[in-house]
Amino acid sequence: MRRVLPLKMCPDRRRGRSDRSVATHCLSKIESIQLALDPAMYKILLTLFLPLLALSLAQAYNRPNVLLISIDDLNDWTGGLGGHPQARTPNIDRLAERGTLFANAHCQSPVCNPSRASLMTGRHPHTSGVYFLGPDLEQAPLLADLDTLPERFAKNGYQTLAAGKLFHTKDARFFQEYGGSMGGFGPRPKEKISQPHGHPLWDWGQFPDKDEEMPDFKIASWAVEKLETMPADSETPFFMGVGFYRPHVPMFAPKKWFDFFPLDEIQLPEVKDDDRDDLSDYSIALTNEEHVSPEHEWVVSAGQWEHAVQSYLASIAFADHCLGMVLDALDASPHRENTIVVLFSDHGFHLGEKQRWAKRTIWEDGDRVPLIFAAPGFPAGQKTAKPAQLLDIFPTLLELTGLPEDSTQEGHSLVPLLKNPQAEWPHVSLSSFGRGNYAVRSEHFRYIRYLDGSEEFYDHRKDPHEWTNLAESDDQALQATIQEHRQHLPKEEAEVLPGSSTGHNAYEAASRLVKE
């Protein structure tokens, strides 16, 4: 069982004490030494150590706060990413304007648990073996004893606090103060609204009546209260997590958010009926069999496609409003100029593209996520197409806050791109959905290799919808580019850790198509 150290128990710097605590400790020691030394010797000692003490104090008092914000199951339907022309996200867009929007950012797994476990520990799923909705990260031998992101900050003198969903479950284990889930995926009506069958969470529509009944509103209100009461002269910087649940299913929001998107004006995603004709049987089985999401054929035949898209847009608009509450509180607080704000989603989401609904694919729609960094002292209003990944958040925050670098991190600090969005960037994003199934995303291309050996390759300069699989093209230059992407596939792969989940079931079902 993890034990999060309360602030008063944090030991000295060698064991994770803050710079400020070290400085205060040094001052008391110097004062005691003064009593034991003659004035001349004390003056020499002061001359030698005072500059070091001043540096330590300066680092402590300048160390920025961190506000880490998650929006669950949000794909690229935001103003800055342009995933849907009707998306209404003024607050996500305003945050992007005060920092850097990573327009080519991707998750490490298109499922909540492995994506968040990867982000919070800095390890790929193919390193940890956590590929699917289970097991919990503490049940993964390689992850169990690692510092998670908030624990690392706590060990370095930060006050850590959160509410909502930052990890997949049981967030209280990892923060010194946890405000609660505030109702999680609730509330829900007594009877389902739109999809009468299937998983209890798979539903959409207008519910409940008021914003104040929604967990995300309560989470935002908790964050607002904390930001309003956090003392300006606190000797301890804070690491605050705010995790919103929408637009994750059930895609519910009060009526006023639906009113922004009249049902008869809804624009459906662009979908080709023959889009899957150039895909392998394995890829179709992996992404369709044994899944809990509704089948696209049912959504269309039931006349629910427009309504589901409307509900997703309304849920996004509501979550964006809750984000705006938090940003307004930060801007009105004395912490605005000394707080790093990071916004991310844990994975993408299909709404009919490739005849798919929900997550659990390593195509662009299942993989692409919003990622924004707004940090003091860095340029604002930037956008970069260089590939980034959620795995990069951990090392980036270490560098931005001046904490020690961690060479075991498998992501890369994005600070060079915060300084110059067009900087040389040799890295790619690597995603997986089960051992042997990987997507490599570079600046212009997506390469996919499945467990059965089948491949896909898409040129996003010409094919942003990934409608044309170029993996078997006769073009030699293109084949050379494909080979370059193959080099990024992992050389070692952890076995899938046991568990009972949709991902495990789909992975097992598709395995019948893998030749021995």
Secondary structure, DSSP 8 states (H G I E B T S, - for coil): ------GGG---GGGT--HHHHHHHHHHHHHHHHHHS-HHHHHHHHHHHHHHHHHHHHHHHH--EEEEEEETT--S-STTTTS-TT---HHHHHHHHTSEEETTEE-SSSSHHHHHHHHHHT--HHHH---SS-S-GGGSTTTTTS--HHHHHHHTT-EEEEEE-SSSS-GGGT-SEE---TTTT----SS-SS--SS-TT--EEE--S-GGGSHHHHHHHHHHHHHHHS-TT-SS-EEEEEEE-TTSSSEEE-HHHHTTS-GGG-------TTGGGGS-HHHHHHHHTT-SS--HHHHHHTT-HHHHHHHHHHHHHHHHHHHHHHHHHHHHSTTGGGEEEEEE-S---EESGGG-EES---SHHHHEE-EEEE-TTS-SSEEE-S-EEGGGHHHHHHHHTT----TT-SS---HHHHH-TTS-----EEEESSTT-EEEE-SSEEEEE-TTS-EEEEETTT-TT-----TT---HHHHHHHHHHHTTS-SS--------SHHHHHHHHHGGGS--
